[in-house]
Amino acid sequence: MKKILGLDLGSNSIGWALMRETDGEVSQIIDLGSRIFNKAVEEKIPTPKNQKRRNMRLGRRILQRRARRKQRMVNYLISLDLLPQALSNNFGQEKLLNELGDPYELRTKGLDQQLEPHQFGRILLHFVARRGQTKDEEGQFKVDIAKVYQAIKVNHFRTLGEYLFNLEVGKVKRNRSHDGGHLRTDRAMYKDELHKIWETQQSYFDLPSEFISEIEKIIFYQRPLKLKKDRVGKCSLELKHYRANTARLEVQKFRYLQDINNLEYFERHSEQWLKLSDEQKNKLKVYFEHHPKITITALKKELGLDKPTKINLEAKNLKGNITACEIRCVIGNTWDEYSDEAQSQLFEDLFTIKKKSSLKARLITHWDFDKQTAIKLCLIEFEPSHSNLSLKAIKKLLPFLEQGFVYSKKDADTGELGALQAAGYQEEIVENKKTESLDKLPAPQETSNPIVNKGMHELRRVVNAVIKQYGKPDVVRIEMARDLEMNTKRYKENEMRQRKNQKANEEAIEVFKQEMGKKYPSHD
């Protein structure tokens, strides 16, 4: 006889039933019940109840940092006589700045003509408050940013400032979303414009050698996100090691080698899915190393396949070695001339030395880069996410992926090993699945999903109460509500799909009524 505990998990309730099973049939319902608890999120959308307060606090923090950044720029420019001394007093600051001229007009003029010292300072101060979004912040604004790039290109403008100055009067004065404003920019636009203006103006001013690097530091420096170590997950293969940063060269290579080894194309004459030859794989390795994003069209062209040919990874967003491409954009072919060890050392410096002044000094003295190249290297923004595996596990798997192994064997009947098994991880994975027998459930690990956190803690209370009264069950069966693990985006998509289905049902009922004269179908 088995004692079975059945659990039905919802976003604000847990139903449970404890039964006895004999010869595969339920012989007795020992007890059952439900536990209702308050939701950890708002009613209509699954957002934490403290999100509004947190967003307001983050907004205040952003404003404070922007104000400090602006004041730091004002003090630095005043010390170089690039802004009037009167600006050191906040009272009447806007009026004084307006007297220096329209910043958009000055940004356009500065591309070709000499500016007055205070006009040049006005441009630099204007950049402080408007510096664009970083790559990891673009998110939902990618389309709007792409439209701005396209508009600049189509209208043959050199910089963002020149484009904005030539817009109709009043369009750029207030870019508020509630007024229909949708102009979004990225940081690369501002960096490019600053360098172009500086190329024109540097011959007219006697400024310190470190001027432009200090200006870039004030405008563009952004403190990296301090992700707590306990929020970084543990490797699923090497349980004592934390997951590796996606930006690492080994992780980048690990990612694209999996795609290359899994890649298959449909050969129409034989009507079979074919794997790539070693020659084709080697060709793609070079291509992925030199391209950050891989389109299916370019992939087919590189493999010599015609456009109608089907590829099994067409739905996947393929990525190359983004880290290497970012560095190569700055130092060119010098990157490819380095040995693998030298490349790893350079990346390690760029990734781990957080203080920009120290990093710049290291790049100039140790790596022999000129000052401008060192500054550009300091401003590289790497991918911020983490892999599922640790660096130790990835280094063990890479040699087998290089040989063409798929990550894990697909069919046990063939006896063909995957990289996972070839690296000796099969037994380790099975061993990791063994868990320690406990008298009661311990406190669950915290996650970033408040619904899951609340549900796990309430589940623990229910299970431990059942164990205390009836002893440990032999089997636990769980059914989860669909919305329990949904984030805000998936919740909205599900809600939209439900509304769409409901509308379709209502339309079908109307058609049925018109055709059959009945509201609902029946067997009559």
N, C-alpha and C positions, 0 to 999 in steps of 0.2 A: 504493500500500500504506500502511495505517495501522498505527501501533504503539499498542495500546490497553492501558491499565493498569486492571485491575478490582480494586476494594477492597471487602472485607466487614468493616464496623466493628462490633465488639461491645464490651461494657462492660469486658472484660479480655482481648480478643484482636483481632488484625487479620489477616484472610486476604487474600492478594494473588496475582494472576496477571497476567503480562505476555504478550500474544499479538500476532500479526501478522494483520491482516485484509486480504483481497484480494477485490475486487468484492463486498463485503458478506458474505463468508464467512470464517470463521477458517481461515487456512492454516497457522499454526504457533503452538505454545505455546512461547514463548521460555524462560520460567522461572515458577516459582510457589513459594509458601511461606506461612508464618504466623508471627506474632509474638505470644507469650503474655506478659502482664505482670500484675503484682499489681493488684487492684482498688483504686480510690481510696476505696472506701466499705466499710462493714461487709457481711457476707455476706447476711444475711436482709433487711435494709432498706437503701435507698440513702442512708444518712446518713454524713457524713464521719467518718473514724476519730478525728479530734481533737474531735468534737462533745461527747462526754461531759466531757472535760477543760475545754472552753470553757464549757459550761453550768455546771460547778462554779465556775469562775472568775467568771462573771457573777452567780451566786448570792451569792458572797462580796462582790462589788462592791455588789450591792443592799443587803445587810445593813449594810455599812459606811456607805453613803449614808444609810440610814434612821437609823442610830445618830447620825450627824453632824447630821441634820435634827432629831432628837429633842433632842439636847444644845443645839442652837441655840435651840430653842423654850423649853427649860427655863431657859436663861440669860436670854432676853428676858422671860419671865414673872416670874422672880425679881426682875429689875430693876424691875418694876412692882408688886411685892408681890402677884402673883396666884398665886404658889406659895411654899411655905416655903423658907427659905434652906438648910435641911438637905438639900434635893434636889440641891444643887450637888455633893454627894459621892455617887458612884454606889453606895457601900456602903449596903445597906438601902433602896434607892430604891423597890422594889416594895411593901415593907411600908408605907412612908409614903404612897404613892399609894392603896393599898387603904383606909387609914384615912380618906381624904378622901371615900370613898363609891363606889358602883357607877356607873361612867361612863354606862351606858345609862339608869339611873334619873335621873342628873343631866341628861342630854341631853333627857329627856322633861320633867323639871321646869323646865328652863331656857326652855322655850317659853312658859310662862305666869307663872312666879314669879321673884322676885329670888333670886339665888344668892349664897352667900358668895364673897368674892374667890378663895379657894383652890379652891372647887368649880368656879367658872368657868374657872380655869386648868387644872383637871383635865380638863375637857371639851376644851379646845383642845389639850392634850397628847395626848389620845386620838385626835384627828383626824390627828395626824402619822403614826402607824403604820398608819392605816386611811383611805386617801384615794381608793380606787376606781381603776378602770382608765380610761385615756383612750380616745377613740374608735378610734384606730388600734391599740389593744391588745386591744379586746374580742374580736374574732375568734370563736373557738370557744365563747365564753361568752355570746354574744348571747341565746341562748334562756334561759339561767339568769337573766341580768340582766332580761330582759323579764318573767319569772315574778315577780321581786321587785317590779318596778314594779306588776304586776297585783295582787299580794297587798296592797301598801300602799294601792292605790286601792279594792279590794273591801272591805277592813276599815276604810276611812275613817280611816287614820292620816295625819298631816300630814307626817311626816318618816321617814327610814330609822331613826333612833335610837328613835323612839317605837314603830315596828313591831318592832324587835329586842327592846326591853324587854318587850313584851307577848307574845313567844313563850313556849312552855313552858320551864320552868326547865331550864337545862343545854344547851339547843339552840344557843345562841350563844357558849358559853364556848370551844369549840374547833370551828373550821370546817375540819377537816382532810379532804382528799379521800380518804385511805385509810380514814377512819372513816365514809365516806358523805356528807361535807359537800359541798354543791354551791351554797352561797349565794354569789352573785357580784354585785358592785355596780359602778356606774360613778361617775366623778368628779362628774358633775352632781348626784347625790344628796347628796354631802357639801357641795358648794358651796351648794346650796339650803338645807340644814339649818343651815349656819353662818350664813347671812344671816338666817334666821328667828330663831335664838337671839340674834344680835347686835341685831336690832330690838327685842327684849324687854329685853335686859340693858344696852344702851348708856346708858340714862337713869340707871342705878344706879351707874355708875362714872365717875370723873373720869380719863379716859385721853387720851393724845395724839391729835391729829387724824389722824395717819397710822397709828394702831393697827391698824385692820382691814385696811388694805392690806398692812402688814408681816406680819400673821398669815397672810393669804392667800398672800403670797409664800413664807413659810417652809413652809406646808403643801403648796401646789399647784404651786409652781414646779418644772418639770422641764426639765433641759437638753435643748435640741433635738438630734436626731440629727445628728452631724457627718458627713454623707455626703461622702466624698472626691470632688473634682471629676472625677477620672479614672474614677470608678465611674458617673458620669452619662453616658449614651450621647450620641452625636452625632446631630444631626438628619439624617433620611434625605433631605431636600431641600437644606438648606443645610449642607454637610458640615463647614464650619469653625465652626459654632455648636452649642452644647450644647442639649439638650432643655429645654423650658420646664416650670416647676413647674405642676402641675395646678391649684393653688389660684388662679393668676392669672386675673383677670377675662376676659381675652381667650381663655384656654384653656377656661374654663367656657362661654363663649358659643360657641366653636368646636365644643365637644362636643355641645351641645344643638341647634345649627343643623344639624349633620349628621343627627341623628336626625329632626328635623322635615322636612328636605328628602327624606329617604329613606322617610318614612312613607307607606304606602298602605293602603287598606281595600278589602274585597271587597264589591262592590255586588251583592246577590242577584238583583235584577230583571234586570240586564244580564249577570250572571255574569262580571264583569270586575273586575280590580284597578284602582282609581282613585287618582290622586294627589290631594293636598290642593290646594284652591284658594288663591289669594293671601290671601283673607280668613281662611280657616281657619289658614293658616300664621302670619299676624300675631296671631291670637287665641292660638295656642299659644306664640308667642314671649313674650307677656306672662305666660302661665301658667307656663312653664318658668323665667322670671326670678324668680317669687315662690314657687316650691315646690322644695325640695331633692330630694325623691324623687317620682317620677311613677308612679302605679299605672295599669294598663290600664283599670280601671273608671272612674277619674277622667278619664282621657284620652278615653274614649268619650263620657262625659257632657259634657265640654268641647266636643267636636266635634259633639254632637247626634246621636250614633249609638246604636242600641239595643244591648243586651248581647250578642245572638248574633252581631253583626257581627264578622268576622275582621279582625285587623290584622297586618301582616307583621312587626311588631317585638314581638309578644307575649312571645317568649322572652327578650327583652333586658331588662336591668336599667337602666331609663331614669333619668337624673339631670338635675336642673335646675341653676340657678346656686347651688350650695351656698355658695360664698363670700359672695355678696350676701345670701343668706338668713341666714347667721350674723351678719353685721353688722347687717342690718335687725332682727333679733331684739333687738338692744341699743339701737339709736338710732331704731327705728321708721321713720316716713315721711320723716324727715330725709334718709335715704339716697337716696330717690327725688327729693328736691328738688335734690340736687347735680347738677352737670353731669358728663358722662362724664370730663372731665379731673380734676375734684375727686374723683370716686369712685376713679379710678386713683391719685391722690396719697395719699388716705387709706389705701387698701389697701397701697400701697408702704410707708407708715410702719408699719402694723400688721405687715407681713410681714418687713420688713428690719431694723427696730430691735429687736435681741434683748434689750437690757438693759431690764427692765420699768420701772425708775425713770425712765430717760430717755424711754421711750415714753409713760409716764403724764404726764410734764411736757410733752411735745410735744402730747399730746391736749388738755391743759388750756389751755396758753398759745396754741397756734396754731389749734386747732380749736374752742376755746371750749366744750368739754364739761365738765360738772360732775364732781366727784371720783369719785362712785360709777359714773357711766357710763364714765369713763376706766378705772377698775379692771376693769369687765366687759369692755371692749374689749381690755384687755391679756391677758385670760384666754381669748380666743377661740383655738381650735385649728383650724388649716386643714388641708386634705388634704395628706398628705406625699409623694404620688407625683409622677411626671413624665409629661408627654405624649410622644408619639413624635416630635413636631416642635419646632423652635425657635420662639421668640417672633417672630423675623423672618419665618419662613415663614407662621406663623399670621396675622400682620397682613396679609400679602399675599393670603391666601386668604379672610379674613373678608368683604371687600366683595362677593365673588362668592357666598358662602354666604348673605349677607343678601338677595341678589337671587333666591335660590331655586335656585341651581345645586347639583346633587349633588356630592359630593367628587370623584369621577372618573367619566368617561363609562362606561356599562355596555355599550353596543353600538357598535362602530366603524362599522357600516353606516348608522346614522342620521345620522352627522356631527354629532351634538349634543355640545357641549363640556361637560366637567365643570369644577368650580372649579380643579382642579389644572392642567388644560390652559389654561383662560382666564387663569390667573395666570402663564403662561409657563414652567411647570415640565416640560413633556413632553420637550423637547430636553435639559434639564438632567439628567433622570432617566436617559435613554439614555446620556448622556455619562458619568454616574457609574458605569455598568455596565462601562465600559472599564477594564481593569486593566493594570498595567505588566508586561511580560514579564521574568521573573526566571530566573536559572540554577538556583536551588534555593528551597525553601520557607523563608520566614523564621519566626521564633518567633511562634506564634499569640497573639492577644490573650487576656488572662485573662478568665474569666467567673465568675459566682457559683456555677456548677455544677461540683463537683469531678470528676464522672464525665467531663463534656465536656472539662475541662482536661487530665485524664490522657490521654484518647483522642486529643485534638488533638496533644499533644506526641509520643505514640507514632506517630501517623500521619505526622507530619513526619519522624521517624527512618526509617520504612519508605520513604516516597516519595523522600527525599534519597539513601538507599542505592541504590534502584533507578536513579535518575538518574545517580548516580556510576558505576555499573557498565554500564548499557545506554543512557544518554542520555535526553533528555526524551521522554516519550510524546506522541503527537498528541492522544489522547483519554484522559480519566480518568473512569471510571464507578464510582460509590460506592453501596453498599447499607448502610443503617444498621440496627442492631438496635433493636427497639422500646423497649427499656429504657434506651438510651443517654442520652436526653434527659429521662427521667422524673424528676420530683421525688418526695419521699417520699409525698405524698398520691396522686399518680397511680400510683405503684408499688403502693401498698396496694390501690387500686381495681382495678388490673389483676390483682393476686394474688387478690383476692376473687372477681373474675369468672371466673378460671381454676378456682378451687375449686368455684364454683357450676356451671360447665360440666362439671367432672369428676364431680360428684355426680349431675348430670342424666344423664350417660352411664352411670354405674353403675346408676342406677335403670332406665334403658332396657334395659340388659343383663338385669337381673333380670326385667323384664316379658317380654322376648323368650324367656328360658329357660322361664318358666312357660307361655307361650302355645305356643311352638314346640318346646320340649324341647331346644333347642340354646343353647349359650352365645353364639355369634356368628352373624350372618346369613351365608348363602352363596348361590351361584347354583344349588345343587341343588334 
